[in-house]
Amino acid sequence: MRSYLNILIALILVHYFYMPEQPEVTRGEMHISFDSRECRPDLVDLWNTLVQEQTFLNESAVLIQLNQYIDKDGTVQCTELHWIGYVDGEEHAYGVYVHQGGNVYCNDQIFDFPMQGVHPLAILREADRIEFDDLTRGEYDITLTTFKHDGPMTYNKTNGDLYAFVDGSLRPLKEVTFSSEVSRHVIEIFPEIGQSGGITTAESIPDRIIIFPEQEILLSAVKISITQFLPPFKKTRLLSSPWTCPPSS
């Protein structure tokens, strides 16, 4: 279940970026280099570059959302990152779009909606650890998206296949219960299965994969039940991508 806060944030972003009378948007471009053999940008390196190139105070940064589109070969076709940062005490909303070739497109505008949350690096480090090849299996594309949830909540198989980083390894979970009011960020991965004439199903592929960052497990009052390592995936249905990257020029 997605938090109502996610819907509120989406509406706010639509208002600021797409509605009339929006604040002035400063746009920029740059290029980053990464090992083509890795088929993906290093998100921690990307963040360090953004800190150097932009004027916001690193310590003030708050993650809004990370999205990545990964093809069946495990190659990240596009990365989209949104966060809040402060410049001389003034709140700004930032968005960057990183295409496969290394072209980066940046948006920056004044934002007047104070937010609390996790620093982007806390989630970017976790996303860097995910082996996309193991998830795509060379058979289907996947979309990675982060969400923020608030308040007590129990996750089980009805929400999707559950995993957490434990001691550096991705471990499957049977059930996770957050009993505190503390907000948390999760990484959700949606397989996109080809279809012909409507919704299709595919055996051994999950509807949704939910990954709990290690920091969230350690910092929250959480009860977890760990099953055997890497259980078989369940069946899935077609899930379309919840976002699209702007075309590379």
C-alpha angles and dihedrals in degrees: 000000000000118000120251085234089066089056091048092050090049091052091048092050090049090052095048099041105031112020125088119269091033119163117264113279120216111210129195144166136214139159130237127194125219136164106279089210089067091058090209141067117253101245095205091052089046091054093049089052092050091051089055095044100042128059102229123115108257094215091056096056119122122186118239100174145329121207129181131179114208125187125220091268091060094254117142104230096184139001123201121191129182126184145152123243137168127238114192090335094312119118117235133185116220133194130181131186117200118194126203094259092057099260111144124198118195135198125192128177141154112271127196105193112093111219137191125205147101127325110255093240091064090065099031090059090054094047090051089060096058115105103218093188089065091054101043095041087198088284110090145013122252136201122214118204133168124220135188118223129188136206133006115337140160121214123198140150091299088068095048139270107328126215138166135190105248118177090342096308129104105242127188118239131206097200138353125197123191108195100177131082091239115122119238139195123226133187114230124193123197121196115217111212121194117247142192119206098351142328116353134192131217126195122240094016120112126234089224137356117213117196121193112208114236091241091058092051093049098044100042131074092249137161115204135183113205119205127195118308114278103350120199115284120245130233120284143198130220113286119186123217112271092214142025131214119231114256117270114245 
